[in-house]
């Protein structure tokens, strides 16, 4: 067999192996139909509902209390205790915008976290529209953990 033909076969086999590797890496996202997290890309989840006329918008304390019930599926700690809630903005119409930081830009549970947060916020009385922005460029580090979360974080992940 000529050496140029052997070289061509090697290239084809290499390309096929690389494609198989990429498929194996993406398979969990394909099976779970998750959005593939992209480093540095903001992911937004929006939900809305009908609210009776005259219903006042919620206050930030009520929204934060609801967000305290959202558990990060990977770590098992509330997003409030983890310090992921970067900002909460509520307008006079009851539209709520939440910006979340991520513990890692390659967050493997970004879809579940975004959907769970969006559904929780839309369930707060007076919320007409909930927009949750998961932004991997927002700063996060373990110093943002609450004292209770710091202890759980240490036990579960072996980090400070």
Helices and strands as residue ranges (DSSP letters): H 3-32, E 43-48, H 60-67, H 79-82, E 85-90, E 95-100, H 110-122, E 129-134, G 142-144, H 147-157
